[in-house]
Amino acid sequence: MALKAIMLRRSIEKKKAELEALRQKDAEFSTREAELETAIGEADTLEAEQAVAEQVESYEAEKKAHEEAKTTLSAEIQGLEADLEKEESEAPPPPQDEKKKERKERKMELNYGIRSLPVGRRAFDALPLEQRREIVAQPEVKEFLDKLRSCKGQTRELTGGELTIPVVFLDLIAENLYRYSKLLNRVRVRNVNGQARQTVAGTVPEAIWTEMCGAINELTFVFNQVVLDGYKVAGYIPVCNSLLEDSDVALASWIVEMLSESVGLALDKAILYGKGSSSHMPLGIVTRLAQSSEPEGYPANAHAWVDLSTSNLVKINGSTGTIEEFWAAFMAAAANTTTLYSRGRMFWAMNSRTYWTLRSKLIQFNYSGFPVTNLPGVMPFVDGDVDILEFIPDGDIVGGYGDLYLLAMRSGLTIESDRSVQFIQDNTVFRAKQRADGMPVVPGAFVVININNSAPTTVMTFAADTANDAQLTALSVGTESLSPSFASSTYSYTIAAAANASDKIEATASQPGAKIAIAYNGTNVRNGGTVTWKADGKPYPLTVTVTQGNKTRVYTVTVTKATSG
């Protein structure tokens, strides 16, 4: 079996090298596409248009073959990796001492209190120097750091080959995430590879009393299931090229810290206010509580949908009445949480201003005149740990049983590099990607309380996905009137009776780098160019195609021009 595994590994390495060679050609196709786009806009004659059309047809055929080749290689690699995994799983177990050694190499002994470190202290630096040197000396780590340094000075685009972070780094980053993400300590986290299916208890029936020798009654248990996807949380960071010249230990420390902080902060916001599958992110606690009707496509096997928008979104007046009345109202609101399925402890998330407002309502004085307050970090009366998250609006407090929120984390955090983006700053840009999804499996276990007598905020603004924004901000067809009036999210229009024989077409994308392609009845038109309408009383399509990142939007204007004369 060992020999077969060696052969499989060699085949995988060969296939990956072939795939990397194909990926290196992606930049060439991008350049050709940009050149063709320019040529389309400059083609003013029929002959020129025909020549460009032939070039486009040839380009499309070559690109299709290129993409198919990459897809085929990727599938072959996956198949070989599956065969290798099966082969290794069927191999006889190594001796016990070797197993212990392997665990030590792949899984660090994280017993140095990383989670309790202050944010200003780097997690990697907290490890003993001997262990840090041992980590960077591992073959997979040295290979990763060498490849990382090789990115310095390269001019390839981010579409180049990805660098998969070594297992030993993933272990440390996963542990370090808990310092930057407050809520990872509260919710249920599962590390998965494919779709995450989580079975949860449904309605639990009451057992039935009967006489000593009587027959036992059958109890009907219902189990629900939620399915989670794997949306991508990502971003890029510029690295001074001088840093890439530092020691392996310094570089490793920087990588672990920056990736942990970036991903951790994004996860916290999504756990509370994530917009769900429609926005390609987890479904947040507050977002789910704000739903007043069952969303379209709600899974049939999931926990029965319940409207919680009134019962679990609560406002209380913290500026009037006695302190006793305030806390009595708060406790009544907190009592709306469901505890039937939870075996964990409550948490309460709020910003620092709200937290100090709560603590101010607990000030008392002892017999000597010294102030006495509750223990910091713990909610009084209702119990539960306090987490400070500054993006939560003033007065809003999100609380509940975190073990009833399921967060699925995909393995395989990767980074890519590009120097051309910030060449003038002498930086190499690194892009990190992590896939995750989540949702409250029992939404009734959570509550949002506003202490300023205002409705809790239920919609949060996230950083705009400008890299994949293919919207238009403006579209004009000469002096013609579009029906309906133009709106970025409306993609179909009509001009029922064109007033002019020809009109100038102008389209403005929301992102400066977006590509715009215009065509009238199949003939390409330059953005800002003029179109002569077919005057036969028939409708003809004017299409505006916008491409940015992996998104493409097509705006269609159906134009009818009455027969001339």
FENUR-V198624 format. One line per field, one symbol per residue. phi: phi as a letter, one per 30 degrees, with the letter a starting at -180 (. if undefined). psi: psi as a letter, one per 40 degrees, with the letter a starting at -180 (. if undefined). Layout:
phi = ???
psi = ???
This chain:
phi = .ddddddddddddddddddddddddedddddddddddddddcdccdddddddddddddddddddddddddddddddddddddddddddddddddeedddddddddcbdddcciedcddedcddddddeedddddddddedddddddddddddidcdddddddcddeeddeddddddeddccddddcddcbcbccdcccdbdcdcdddcdadecdddddccccccbccccbdccaabbdbdddddcddedddddddedddddddddddeddddbediddchaeddddeddddcbdddidedcdeedbdcdcdccbbbcccbiddddddddddddddddccdcdbccdbbcadddddddddddbdbbddciddbbdddibddicijdcccbddddeidbcblcddccccccddjebbbbacddbeddiccccccbbcaaaaddbeddbbbbcccibdedcbcdceddddbcccccabbbhcdcdbdddbecccbbbbdbedcdbbdcbbbddceddcbbcbchicdbddjdcccddcbicdbdccbccbaiccbbccccdccbdedi
psi = ddddddddddddddddddddddddeddddddddddddddddeheiddddddddddddddddddddddddddddddddddddddddddddeiiiiidddddddddddhiggfffddeiidehhdddeiidddddddeeidddddddddddedheieiieeaiihhhidddddddddddeddhdededihhhhidahhhhhihahhihihiiideiihihhhihhihihiagihhiiihhhhdddeeiidddddddddddddddddddddddddeieaddefiihidddddeheihihehhdeihhhhhedddehiiiheeiiiddddddddddddeeihedeieaiiihhiidddddddddeehihaeeeiihiihiehhideiiihhhheehihehhhiahdeehhhhhiifhiiiihdddfddefihhhhihhhiiiihdgdeeiihhheefihihehihihhgdefhfiieihigbeihihiihidehehiigdghdidiihhhhhidhdeihhhhihfehihhheihhhihgeeihihhihhhhhbeihhhhhhhhhhihi.
